[in-house]
């Protein structure tokens, strides 16, 4: 995190949007996880350790906002940030489609693992019905958003400011 202020700004902006805007753009009661999208993009740009650190901070912020157990989102987002960041070298060699695809898979996996964690702790909804009602619709919603947000957010977070087009993003 050579430019920590852009990372902090992106996380703070996502937190504000998560609280103020996400409930109003909910589709059928499903709101997107904007902090997760920022963590995945940051992990793609910066790498695994920065992705895990940003994931922990973003997850802790989500835990403090939600009614679930404290630390569940922090654990899930840290692991998601680390695993997404570990693919950094392979993603930017393939173009923008690979990061978007991995972002979609990471968002789906993060929601599934969070559901599993809260189910094991006994505070979550019924596992089978929650997959159909919550996880899959949120995955589709986050998939659409990651396709729209990733190129712009990656450009904002990259330390290499000399690029001129989205072609160089990936």
N, CA, C and O atoms as a DFTB+ gen file, in Angstrom:
680 C
 N C O
     1  1       0.842      -1.177       0.000
     2  2       0.000       0.000       0.000
     3  2       0.882       1.232       0.000
     4  3       1.024       1.914       1.015
     5  1       1.464       1.504      -1.138
     6  2       2.354       2.642      -1.213
     7  2       1.594       3.953      -1.091
     8  3       2.132       4.927      -0.564
     9  1       0.379       3.996      -1.559
    10  2      -0.447       5.188      -1.408
    11  2      -1.631       4.816      -0.525
    12  3      -2.724       4.555      -1.025
    13  1      -1.422       4.794       0.740
    14  2      -2.443       4.314       1.661
    15  2      -3.666       5.224       1.678
    16  3      -4.761       4.766       2.004
    17  1      -3.508       6.482       1.340
    18  2      -4.660       7.393       1.381
    19  2      -5.685       7.071       0.300
    20  3      -6.878       7.293       0.506
    21  1      -5.251       6.555      -0.840
    22  2      -6.244       6.168      -1.848
    23  2      -7.003       4.921      -1.408
    24  3      -8.201       4.787      -1.659
    25  1      -6.289       4.013      -0.750
    26  2      -6.950       2.820      -0.223
    27  2      -7.955       3.205       0.856
    28  3      -9.095       2.741       0.848
    29  1      -7.526       4.051       1.780
    30  2      -8.425       4.497       2.844
    31  2      -9.605       5.276       2.266
    32  3     -10.734       5.134       2.735
    33  1      -9.347       6.092       1.258
    34  2     -10.427       6.844       0.623
    35  2     -11.425       5.945      -0.082
    36  3     -12.633       6.174      -0.017
    37  1     -10.917       4.918      -0.758
    38  2     -11.811       3.986      -1.449
    39  2     -12.658       3.208      -0.444
    40  3     -13.856       3.022      -0.655
    41  1     -12.040       2.754       0.650
    42  2     -12.796       2.021       1.673
    43  2     -13.811       2.927       2.366
    44  3     -14.945       2.521       2.619
    45  1     -13.401       4.141       2.669
    46  2     -14.327       5.078       3.314
    47  2     -15.475       5.442       2.381
    48  3     -16.628       5.511       2.807
    49  1     -15.161       5.673       1.109
    50  2     -16.216       5.960       0.129
    51  2     -17.175       4.795      -0.026
    52  3     -18.387       4.992      -0.113
    53  1     -16.632       3.566      -0.060
    54  2     -17.495       2.383      -0.167
    55  2     -18.353       2.221       1.078
    56  3     -19.511       1.815       0.984
    57  1     -17.798       2.534       2.242
    58  2     -18.577       2.451       3.482
    59  2     -19.738       3.441       3.458
    60  3     -20.866       3.096       3.809
    61  1     -19.457       4.653       3.048
    62  2     -20.520       5.669       2.972
    63  2     -21.587       5.245       1.964
    64  3     -22.781       5.360       2.240
    65  1     -21.164       4.757       0.803
    66  2     -22.130       4.292      -0.193
    67  2     -22.902       3.070       0.294
    68  3     -24.088       2.924      -0.003
    69  1     -22.233       2.191       1.042
    70  2     -22.898       1.002       1.579
    71  2     -24.009       1.395       2.550
    72  3     -25.074       0.779       2.570
    73  1     -23.754       2.408       3.340
    74  2     -24.739       2.832       4.339
    75  2     -25.828       3.708       3.724
    76  3     -27.007       3.555       4.042
    77  1     -25.432       4.623       2.847
    78  2     -26.385       5.624       2.367
    79  2     -27.088       5.256       1.067
    80  3     -28.256       5.599       0.887
    81  1     -26.409       4.571       0.164
    82  2     -26.960       4.333      -1.156
    83  2     -27.434       2.895      -1.352
    84  3     -28.492       2.667      -1.938
    85  1     -26.665       1.929      -0.868
    86  2     -26.974       0.509      -1.119
    87  2     -28.390       0.113      -0.697
    88  3     -29.041      -0.629      -1.433
    89  1     -28.900       0.571       0.453
    90  2     -30.282       0.185       0.788
    91  2     -31.319       0.732      -0.198
    92  3     -32.393       0.150      -0.356
    93  1     -31.004       1.833      -0.851
    94  2     -31.959       2.445      -1.780
    95  2     -31.881       1.854      -3.180
    96  3     -32.798       2.034      -3.981
    97  1     -30.796       1.152      -3.482
    98  2     -30.686       0.510      -4.794
    99  2     -30.865      -1.003      -4.668
   100  3     -30.493      -1.759      -5.565
   101  1     -31.434      -1.427      -3.554
   102  2     -31.694      -2.854      -3.347
   103  2     -32.735      -3.345      -4.344
   104  3     -33.716      -2.657      -4.629
   105  1     -32.508      -4.533      -4.865
   106  2     -33.431      -5.162      -5.802
   107  2     -34.016      -6.389      -5.098
   108  3     -33.284      -7.309      -4.732
   109  1     -35.331      -6.396      -4.912
   110  2     -36.028      -7.474      -4.199
   111  2     -35.439      -7.703      -2.810
   112  3     -35.328      -8.841      -2.354
   113  1     -35.064      -6.621      -2.147
   114  2     -34.531      -6.706      -0.799
   115  2     -33.066      -7.106      -0.715
   116  3     -32.545      -7.292       0.385
   117  1     -32.394      -7.242      -1.842
   118  2     -30.983      -7.636      -1.864
   119  2     -30.158      -6.409      -2.223
   120  3     -30.312      -5.843      -3.305
   121  1     -29.285      -6.003      -1.312
   122  2     -28.405      -4.872      -1.596
   123  2     -26.993      -5.381      -1.883
   124  3     -26.590      -6.423      -1.366
   125  1     -26.252      -4.655      -2.696
   126  2     -24.904      -5.110      -3.047
   127  2     -23.939      -4.914      -1.886
   128  3     -24.194      -4.126      -0.976
   129  1     -22.834      -5.637      -1.930
   130  2     -21.773      -5.494      -0.944
   131  2     -20.657      -4.682      -1.593
   132  3     -19.748      -5.241      -2.207
   133  1     -20.735      -3.373      -1.454
   134  2     -19.796      -2.479      -2.120
   135  2     -18.402      -2.558      -1.519
   136  3     -17.412      -2.402      -2.234
   137  1     -18.311      -2.795      -0.231
   138  2     -16.998      -2.942       0.392
   139  2     -16.263      -4.165      -0.147
   140  3     -15.045      -4.135      -0.320
   141  1     -16.986      -5.216      -0.406
   142  2     -16.370      -6.416      -0.973
   143  2     -15.812      -6.140      -2.365
   144  3     -14.730      -6.620      -2.704
   145  1     -16.536      -5.377      -3.167
   146  2     -16.051      -5.043      -4.501
   147  2     -14.771      -4.224      -4.442
   148  3     -13.873      -4.408      -5.263
   149  1     -14.687      -3.321      -3.474
   150  2     -13.475      -2.515      -3.314
   151  2     -12.314      -3.394      -2.865
   152  3     -11.197      -3.241      -3.359
   153  1     -12.563      -4.308      -1.939
   154  2     -11.496      -5.188      -1.454
   155  2     -10.976      -6.079      -2.579
   156  3      -9.764      -6.251      -2.716
   157  1     -11.855      -6.634      -3.369
   158  2     -11.431      -7.499      -4.471
   159  2     -10.608      -6.709      -5.477
   160  3      -9.557      -7.175      -5.917
   161  1     -11.068      -5.528      -5.844
   162  2     -10.323      -4.705      -6.793
   163  2      -8.983      -4.283      -6.218
   164  3      -7.971      -4.315      -6.917
   165  1      -8.967      -3.889      -4.955
   166  2      -7.710      -3.501      -4.319
   167  2      -6.733      -4.663      -4.267
   168  3      -5.533      -4.476      -4.472
   169  1      -7.232      -5.855      -3.996
   170  2      -6.360      -7.032      -3.958
   171  2      -5.788      -7.319      -5.339
   172  3      -4.626      -7.709      -5.452
   173  1      -6.582      -7.134      -6.392
   174  2      -6.077      -7.331      -7.749
   175  2      -4.956      -6.343      -8.063
   176  3      -3.971      -6.697      -8.712
   177  1      -5.109      -5.122      -7.607
   178  2      -4.161      -4.067      -7.944
   179  2      -2.902      -4.132      -7.079
   180  3      -1.794      -3.986      -7.595
   181  1      -3.056      -4.348      -5.778
   182  2      -1.932      -4.241      -4.848
   183  2      -1.275      -5.561      -4.490
   184  3      -0.062      -5.604      -4.286
   185  1      -2.041      -6.634      -4.409
   186  2      -1.454      -7.916      -4.042
   187  2      -2.105      -8.528      -2.811
   188  3      -3.038      -7.955      -2.248
   189  1      -1.611      -9.701      -2.388
   190  2      -2.294     -10.458      -1.336
   191  2      -2.239      -9.832       0.057
   192  3      -3.258      -9.818       0.747
   193  1      -1.110      -9.323       0.489
   194  2      -1.054      -8.804       1.863
   195  2      -1.882      -7.533       2.008
   196  3      -2.551      -7.337       3.022
   197  1      -1.838      -6.673       1.000
   198  2      -2.655      -5.463       1.046
   199  2      -4.137      -5.796       0.930
   200  3      -4.980      -5.149       1.552
   201  1      -4.446      -6.816       0.124
   202  2      -5.834      -7.258      -0.004
   203  2      -6.372      -7.823       1.297
   204  3      -7.521      -7.574       1.663
   205  1      -5.537      -8.589       1.997
   206  2      -5.960      -9.152       3.284
   207  2      -6.138      -8.054       4.330
   208  3      -7.084      -8.088       5.117
   209  1      -5.231      -7.085       4.335
   210  2      -5.342      -5.985       5.304
   211  2      -6.597      -5.152       5.042
   212  3      -7.361      -4.856       5.960
   213  1      -6.796      -4.781       3.781
   214  2      -7.997      -4.012       3.442
   215  2      -9.249      -4.841       3.686
   216  3     -10.276      -4.307       4.105
   217  1      -9.171      -6.140       3.427
   218  2     -10.306      -7.019       3.689
   219  2     -10.662      -7.078       5.158
   220  3     -11.839      -7.076       5.520
   221  1      -9.647      -7.129       6.003
   222  2      -9.918      -7.160       7.443
   223  2     -10.581      -5.870       7.901
   224  3     -11.555      -5.900       8.653
   225  1     -10.053      -4.733       7.447
   226  2     -10.634      -3.438       7.837
   227  2     -12.061      -3.314       7.323
   228  3     -12.962      -2.929       8.068
   229  1     -12.266      -3.643       6.042
   230  2     -13.612      -3.554       5.469
   231  2     -14.565      -4.535       6.143
   232  3     -15.722      -4.201       6.401
   233  1     -14.085      -5.740       6.428
   234  2     -14.924      -6.727       7.105
   235  2     -15.300      -6.297       8.506
   236  3     -16.432      -6.503       8.944
   237  1     -14.354      -5.702       9.209
   238  2     -14.659      -5.210      10.552
   239  2     -15.687      -4.079      10.495
   240  3     -16.567      -3.992      11.351
   241  1     -15.574      -3.223       9.493
   242  2     -16.581      -2.168       9.319
   243  2     -17.958      -2.760       9.028
   244  3     -18.965      -2.297       9.563
   245  1     -17.995      -3.785       8.177
   246  2     -19.274      -4.458       7.902
   247  2     -19.835      -5.132       9.150
   248  3     -21.040      -5.093       9.396
   249  1     -18.954      -5.750       9.935
   250  2     -19.404      -6.386      11.175
   251  2     -19.995      -5.376      12.144
   252  3     -20.982      -5.665      12.820
   253  1     -19.404      -4.206      12.213
   254  2     -19.918      -3.180      13.115
   255  2     -21.246      -2.605      12.624
   256  3     -22.042      -2.110      13.423
   257  1     -21.484      -2.668      11.323
   258  2     -22.749      -2.177      10.762
   259  2     -23.869      -3.198      10.838
   260  3     -25.043      -2.831      10.872
   261  1     -23.517      -4.475      10.864
   262  2     -24.541      -5.516      10.786
   263  2     -24.926      -6.022      12.173
   264  3     -24.346      -5.630      13.185
   265  1     -25.914      -6.896      12.183
   266  2     -26.361      -7.484      13.443
   267  2     -25.748      -8.865      13.665
   268  3     -26.065      -9.534      14.648
   269  1     -24.885      -9.285      12.767
   270  2     -24.245     -10.599      12.885
   271  2     -23.106     -10.573      13.898
   272  3     -22.843      -9.549      14.528
   273  1     -22.444     -11.698      14.041
   274  2     -21.337     -11.778      14.996
   275  2     -20.149     -10.938      14.542
   276  3     -19.830     -10.880      13.355
   277  1     -19.501     -10.289      15.502
   278  2     -18.332      -9.463      15.204
   279  2     -17.170     -10.383      14.818
   280  3     -16.836     -11.317      15.547
   281  1     -16.576     -10.112      13.690
   282  2     -15.427     -10.868      13.224
   283  2     -15.714     -11.813      12.077
   284  3     -14.783     -12.268      11.412
   285  1     -16.978     -12.120      11.827
   286  2     -17.302     -13.058      10.746
   287  2     -16.967     -12.456       9.383
   288  3     -16.294     -13.092       8.573
   289  1     -17.436     -11.233       9.129
   290  2     -17.095     -10.587       7.862
   291  2     -15.608     -10.278       7.785
   292  3     -15.014     -10.362       6.710
   293  1     -15.002      -9.924       8.910
   294  2     -13.564      -9.627       8.899
   295  2     -12.760     -10.851       8.469
   296  3     -11.809     -10.729       7.696
   297  1     -13.133     -12.017       8.960
   298  2     -12.460     -13.249       8.560
   299  2     -12.679     -13.541       7.083
   300  3     -11.725     -13.818       6.355
   301  1     -13.911     -13.481       6.644
   302  2     -14.248     -13.808       5.256
   303  2     -13.588     -12.822       4.289
   304  3     -13.023     -13.235       3.276
   305  1     -13.653     -11.550       4.588
   306  2     -13.080     -10.546       3.690
   307  2     -11.552     -10.600       3.676
   308  3     -10.940     -10.352       2.637
   309  1     -10.929     -10.919       4.807
   310  2      -9.471     -11.058       4.830
   311  2      -9.017     -12.186       3.926
   312  3      -8.090     -12.023       3.133
   313  1      -9.666     -13.323       4.046
   314  2      -9.309     -14.478       3.207
   315  2      -9.616     -14.182       1.744
   316  3      -8.827     -14.530       0.865
   317  1     -10.746     -13.549       1.473
   318  2     -11.102     -13.196       0.095
   319  2     -10.081     -12.225      -0.495
   320  3      -9.658     -12.386      -1.639
   321  1      -9.692     -11.229       0.275
   322  2      -8.689     -10.274      -0.197
   323  2      -7.351     -10.933      -0.464
   324  3      -6.688     -10.627      -1.454
   325  1      -6.952     -11.840       0.419
   326  2      -5.677     -12.527       0.228
   327  2      -5.702     -13.421      -1.010
   328  3      -4.788     -13.379      -1.833
   329  1      -6.753     -14.226      -1.136
   330  2      -6.828     -15.140      -2.275
   331  2      -6.977     -14.386      -3.602
   332  3      -6.393     -14.786      -4.609
   333  1      -7.741     -13.316      -3.606
   334  2      -7.871     -12.522      -4.831
   335  2      -6.545     -11.861      -5.184
   336  3      -6.173     -11.798      -6.356
   337  1      -5.841     -11.374      -4.189
   338  2      -4.558     -10.733      -4.433
   339  2      -3.479     -11.695      -4.860
   340  3      -2.539     -11.304      -5.553
   341  1      -3.594     -12.957      -4.458
   342  2      -2.581     -13.935      -4.853
   343  2      -2.645     -14.248      -6.339
   344  3      -1.707     -14.823      -6.891
   345  1      -3.731     -13.880      -6.990
   346  2      -3.876     -14.082      -8.428
   347  2      -3.438     -12.866      -9.245
   348  3      -3.647     -12.824     -10.458
   349  1      -2.840     -11.890      -8.590
   350  2      -2.501     -10.613      -9.213
   351  2      -1.675     -10.764     -10.491
   352  3      -2.018     -10.167     -11.512
   353  1      -0.614     -11.535     -10.458
   354  2       0.264     -11.640     -11.623
   355  2      -0.447     -12.274     -12.812
   356  3      -0.238     -11.856     -13.951
   357  1      -1.267     -13.255     -12.567
   358  2      -1.958     -13.933     -13.666
   359  2      -3.095     -13.091     -14.238
   360  3      -3.386     -13.179     -15.431
   361  1      -3.730     -12.290     -13.418
   362  2      -4.894     -11.539     -13.877
   363  2      -4.534     -10.424     -14.830
   364  3      -5.201     -10.241     -15.848
   365  1      -3.494      -9.679     -14.520
   366  2      -3.193      -8.521     -15.351
   367  2      -2.534      -8.906     -16.662
   368  3      -2.354      -8.055     -17.533
   369  1      -2.172     -10.171     -16.819
   370  2      -1.615     -10.612     -18.098
   371  2      -2.718     -11.023     -19.066
   372  3      -2.448     -11.175     -20.258
   373  1      -3.930     -11.205     -18.606
   374  2      -4.989     -11.765     -19.438
   375  2      -6.004     -10.746     -19.941
   376  3      -6.840     -11.111     -20.768
   377  1      -5.987      -9.529     -19.509
   378  2      -6.992      -8.554     -19.910
   379  2      -7.994      -8.327     -18.788
   380  3      -7.833      -8.855     -17.688
   381  1      -9.011      -7.553     -19.062
   382  2      -9.950      -7.185     -18.001
   383  2     -10.964      -8.273     -17.709
   384  3     -11.588      -8.248     -16.648
   385  1     -11.151      -9.228     -18.611
   386  2     -12.159     -10.263     -18.405
   387  2     -11.799     -11.208     -17.255
   388  3     -12.679     -11.623     -16.502
   389  1     -10.542     -11.544     -17.115
   390  2     -10.120     -12.440     -16.032
   391  2     -10.355     -11.830     -14.649
   392  3     -10.892     -12.520     -13.783
   393  1      -9.976     -10.563     -14.396
   394  2     -10.271      -9.993     -13.080
   395  2     -11.762      -9.911     -12.786
   396  3     -12.186     -10.135     -11.652
   397  1     -12.549      -9.596     -13.789
   398  2     -13.996      -9.517     -13.579
   399  2     -14.552     -10.897     -13.245
   400  3     -15.388     -11.030     -12.351
   401  1     -14.094     -11.918     -13.956
   402  2     -14.560     -13.286     -13.688
   403  2     -14.178     -13.731     -12.289
   404  3     -15.000     -14.288     -11.562
   405  1     -12.932     -13.485     -11.911
   406  2     -12.498     -13.853     -10.561
   407  2     -13.223     -13.016      -9.521
   408  3     -13.511     -13.507      -8.430
   409  1     -13.522     -11.768      -9.834
   410  2     -14.294     -10.933      -8.915
   411  2     -15.690     -11.480      -8.674
   412  3     -16.192     -11.448      -7.550
   413  1     -16.310     -11.977      -9.724
   414  2     -17.641     -12.580      -9.593
   415  2     -17.572     -13.831      -8.729
   416  3     -18.390     -14.019      -7.829
   417  1     -16.595     -14.681      -9.007
   418  2     -16.436     -15.915      -8.230
   419  2     -16.091     -15.588      -6.775
   420  3     -16.602     -16.229      -5.856
   421  1     -15.231     -14.598      -6.566
   422  2     -14.853     -14.217      -5.198
   423  2     -16.048     -13.668      -4.429
   424  3     -16.210     -13.962      -3.244
   425  1     -16.882     -12.877      -5.087
   426  2     -18.063     -12.334      -4.408
   427  2     -19.037     -13.442      -4.030
   428  3     -19.586     -13.440      -2.928
   429  1     -19.252     -14.385      -4.936
   430  2     -20.132     -15.520      -4.651
   431  2     -19.562     -16.368      -3.515
   432  3     -20.291     -16.755      -2.602
   433  1     -18.280     -16.651      -3.570
   434  2     -17.643     -17.468      -2.541
   435  2     -17.659     -16.770      -1.186
   436  3     -17.893     -17.414      -0.164
   437  1     -17.413     -15.470      -1.166
   438  2     -17.415     -14.736       0.105
   439  2     -18.792     -14.797       0.767
   440  3     -18.888     -15.013       1.975
   441  1     -19.852     -14.610      -0.012
   442  2     -21.198     -14.694       0.566
   443  2     -21.519     -16.107       1.049
   444  3     -22.150     -16.279       2.092
   445  1     -21.090     -17.108       0.300
   446  2     -21.308     -18.499       0.729
   447  2     -20.560     -18.819       2.018
   448  3     -21.112     -19.444       2.924
   449  1     -19.315     -18.394       2.096
   450  2     -18.516     -18.677       3.298
   451  2     -19.079     -17.918       4.495
   452  3     -19.127     -18.458       5.600
   453  1     -19.510     -16.662       4.289
   454  2     -20.122     -15.930       5.400
   455  2     -21.384     -16.637       5.880
   456  3     -21.607     -16.755       7.085
   457  1     -22.200     -17.100       4.960
   458  2     -23.403     -17.846       5.338
   459  2     -23.034     -19.106       6.103
   460  3     -23.694     -19.453       7.083
   461  1     -22.001     -19.783       5.672
   462  2     -21.539     -20.976       6.370
   463  2     -21.053     -20.644       7.779
   464  3     -21.361     -21.367       8.726
   465  1     -20.302     -19.564       7.922
   466  2     -19.782     -19.172       9.241
   467  2     -20.921     -18.839      10.194
   468  3     -20.936     -19.317      11.328
   469  1     -21.877     -18.021       9.749
   470  2     -22.972     -17.655      10.657
   471  2     -23.898     -18.842      10.919
   472  3     -24.521     -18.910      11.978
   473  1     -23.999     -19.775       9.974
   474  2     -24.800     -20.983      10.214
   475  2     -24.142     -21.874      11.252
   476  3     -24.819     -22.446      12.105
   477  1     -22.821     -21.993      11.180
   478  2     -22.093     -22.789      12.166
   479  2     -22.213     -22.161      13.551
   480  3     -22.318     -22.868      14.553
   481  1     -22.196     -20.838      13.602
   482  2     -22.348     -20.148      14.883
   483  2     -23.782     -20.165      15.387
   484  3     -24.037     -19.818      16.541
   485  1     -24.715     -20.563      14.541
   486  2     -26.104     -20.690      14.958
   487  2     -26.898     -19.408      14.936
   488  3     -27.972     -19.338      15.534
   489  1     -26.397     -18.388      14.259
   490  2     -27.112     -17.111      14.232
   491  2     -27.621     -16.749      12.843
   492  3     -28.267     -15.714      12.678
   493  1     -27.346     -17.570      11.853
   494  2     -27.744     -17.270      10.484
   495  2     -29.081     -17.872      10.132
   496  3     -29.662     -18.624      10.914
   497  1     -29.570     -17.538       8.952
   498  2     -30.822     -18.126       8.468
   499  2     -30.604     -19.572       8.053
   500  3     -29.476     -20.065       8.070
   501  1     -31.674     -20.248       7.685
   502  2     -31.576     -21.628       7.211
   503  2     -30.690     -21.658       5.969
   504  3     -30.885     -20.877       5.038
   505  1     -29.721     -22.559       5.964
   506  2     -28.671     -22.557       4.954
   507  2     -29.218     -22.742       3.535
   508  3     -28.874     -21.974       2.637
   509  1     -30.052     -23.736       3.332
   510  2     -30.550     -24.043       1.991
   511  2     -31.373     -22.932       1.392
   512  3     -31.177     -22.560       0.235
   513  1     -32.290     -22.402       2.166
   514  2     -33.141     -21.339       1.627
   515  2     -32.372     -20.024       1.476
   516  3     -32.684     -19.223       0.595
   517  1     -31.375     -19.799       2.325
   518  2     -30.601     -18.558       2.233
   519  2     -29.735     -18.526       0.976
   520  3     -29.454     -17.455       0.438
   521  1     -29.316     -19.697       0.512
   522  2     -28.527     -19.728      -0.720
   523  2     -29.372     -19.224      -1.893
   524  3     -28.905     -18.441      -2.720
   525  1     -30.614     -19.684      -1.947
   526  2     -31.490     -19.299      -3.055
   527  2     -32.008     -17.873      -2.890
   528  3     -32.092     -17.134      -3.871
   529  1     -32.353     -17.479      -1.674
   530  2     -32.961     -16.168      -1.450
   531  2     -31.950     -15.038      -1.316
   532  3     -32.248     -13.904      -1.692
   533  1     -30.744     -15.324      -0.784
   534  2     -29.798     -14.251      -0.499
   535  2     -28.507     -14.332      -1.313
   536  3     -28.120     -13.362      -1.965
   537  1     -27.848     -15.478      -1.276
   538  2     -26.501     -15.582      -1.833
   539  2     -26.501     -15.475      -3.362
   540  3     -25.750     -14.674      -3.919
   541  1     -27.320     -16.257      -4.036
   542  2     -27.320     -16.228      -5.498
   543  2     -27.792     -14.885      -6.072
   544  3     -27.162     -14.378      -7.000
   545  1     -28.879     -14.291      -5.554
   546  2     -29.250     -12.969      -6.077
   547  2     -28.180     -11.902      -5.814
   548  3     -27.934     -11.051      -6.669
   549  1     -27.546     -11.942      -4.639
   550  2     -26.482     -10.965      -4.367
   551  2     -25.286     -11.204      -5.271
   552  3     -24.621     -10.251      -5.677
   553  1     -25.002     -12.461      -5.594
   554  2     -23.893     -12.767      -6.504
   555  2     -24.161     -12.187      -7.888
   556  3     -23.254     -11.646      -8.521
   557  1     -25.390     -12.294      -8.357
   558  2     -25.734     -11.730      -9.659
   559  2     -25.620     -10.203      -9.613
   560  3     -25.092      -9.585     -10.537
   561  1     -26.115      -9.607      -8.539
   562  2     -26.062      -8.152      -8.386
   563  2     -24.607      -7.684      -8.335
   564  3     -24.233      -6.736      -9.024
   565  1     -23.788      -8.350      -7.519
   566  2     -22.380      -7.980      -7.431
   567  2     -21.652      -8.239      -8.744
   568  3     -20.708      -7.520      -9.072
   569  1     -22.070      -9.247      -9.499
   570  2     -21.449      -9.531     -10.795
   571  2     -21.660      -8.367     -11.760
   572  3     -20.738      -7.953     -12.462
   573  1     -22.877      -7.848     -11.784
   574  2     -23.155      -6.704     -12.644
   575  2     -22.342      -5.500     -12.185
   576  3     -21.777      -4.782     -13.010
   577  1     -22.281      -5.277     -10.891
   578  2     -21.543      -4.124     -10.383
   579  2     -20.040      -4.255     -10.591
   580  3     -19.370      -3.265     -10.884
   581  1     -19.501      -5.466     -10.444
   582  2     -18.059      -5.617     -10.634
   583  2     -17.683      -5.352     -12.087
   584  3     -16.598      -4.836     -12.353
   585  1     -18.552      -5.691     -13.028
   586  2     -18.277      -5.388     -14.430
   587  2     -18.304      -3.887     -14.693
   588  3     -17.568      -3.388     -15.545
   589  1     -19.154      -3.168     -13.962
   590  2     -19.250      -1.727     -14.152
   591  2     -18.194      -0.960     -13.371
   592  3     -17.665       0.039     -13.858
   593  1     -17.886      -1.417     -12.171
   594  2     -17.035      -0.661     -11.259
   595  2     -15.552      -0.991     -11.409
   596  3     -14.712      -0.109     -11.234
   597  1     -15.212      -2.234     -11.729
   598  2     -13.816      -2.655     -11.726
   599  2     -12.884      -1.780     -12.578
   600  3     -11.845      -1.360     -12.068
   601  1     -13.198      -1.484     -13.837
   602  2     -12.242      -0.694     -14.619
   603  2     -11.964       0.686     -14.029
   604  3     -10.824       1.151     -14.040
   605  1     -12.994       1.333     -13.522
   606  2     -12.816       2.673     -12.962
   607  2     -12.099       2.632     -11.626
   608  3     -11.204       3.439     -11.376
   609  1     -12.476       1.714     -10.778
   610  2     -11.854       1.625      -9.462
   611  2     -10.407       1.153      -9.561
   612  3      -9.550       1.637      -8.821
   613  1     -10.128       0.231     -10.449
   614  2      -8.749      -0.227     -10.643
   615  2      -7.874       0.915     -11.144
   616  3      -6.717       1.040     -10.741
   617  1      -8.420       1.736     -12.012
   618  2      -7.654       2.890     -12.490
   619  2      -7.365       3.857     -11.352
   620  3      -6.270       4.413     -11.276
   621  1      -8.327       4.062     -10.473
   622  2      -8.143       4.966      -9.329
   623  2      -7.109       4.412      -8.348
   624  3      -6.309       5.171      -7.801
   625  1      -7.119       3.108      -8.123
   626  2      -6.257       2.513      -7.105
   627  2      -4.853       2.178      -7.591
   628  3      -3.952       2.002      -6.772
   629  1      -4.648       2.088      -8.882
   630  2      -3.321       1.722      -9.396
   631  2      -2.299       2.796      -9.072
   632  3      -2.603       3.988      -9.103
   633  1      -1.090       2.366      -8.764
   634  2      -0.008       3.307      -8.503
   635  2       0.624       3.782      -9.803
   636  3       1.247       4.844      -9.826
   637  1       0.479       3.025     -10.884
   638  2       1.002       3.400     -12.190
   639  2       0.017       4.361     -12.838
   640  3      -0.954       3.924     -13.455
   641  1       0.250       5.651     -12.709
   642  2      -0.666       6.661     -13.226
   643  2      -0.424       7.005     -14.691
   644  3      -1.136       7.840     -15.248
   645  1       0.567       6.380     -15.326
   646  2       0.904       6.761     -16.690
   647  2       0.037       6.085     -17.744
   648  3       0.186       6.382     -18.929
   649  1      -0.860       5.189     -17.355
   650  2      -1.643       4.491     -18.362
   651  2      -2.660       5.427     -19.007
   652  3      -3.158       6.364     -18.383
   653  1      -2.951       5.146     -20.265
   654  2      -3.819       6.028     -21.034
   655  2      -5.159       5.404     -21.387
   656  3      -6.087       6.122     -21.759
   657  1      -5.285       4.086     -21.281
   658  2      -6.526       3.431     -21.676
   659  2      -6.830       2.276     -20.739
   660  3      -5.976       1.846     -19.964
   661  1      -8.063       1.777     -20.821
   662  2      -8.460       0.633     -20.007
   663  2      -7.756      -0.634     -20.467
   664  3      -7.690      -1.605     -19.714
   665  1      -7.237      -0.646     -21.666
   666  2      -6.553      -1.823     -22.179
   667  2      -5.371      -2.183     -21.283
   668  3      -5.065      -3.361     -21.103
   669  1      -4.707      -1.174     -20.720
   670  2      -3.551      -1.406     -19.874
   671  2      -3.939      -1.780     -18.452
   672  3      -3.064      -2.113     -17.654
   673  1      -5.207      -1.737     -18.113
   674  2      -5.622      -2.093     -16.760
   675  2      -5.317      -3.542     -16.453
   676  3      -4.967      -3.877     -15.321
   677  1      -5.440      -4.380     -17.417
   678  2      -5.333      -5.794     -17.137
   679  2      -4.176      -6.452     -17.844
   680  3      -3.967      -7.656     -17.695
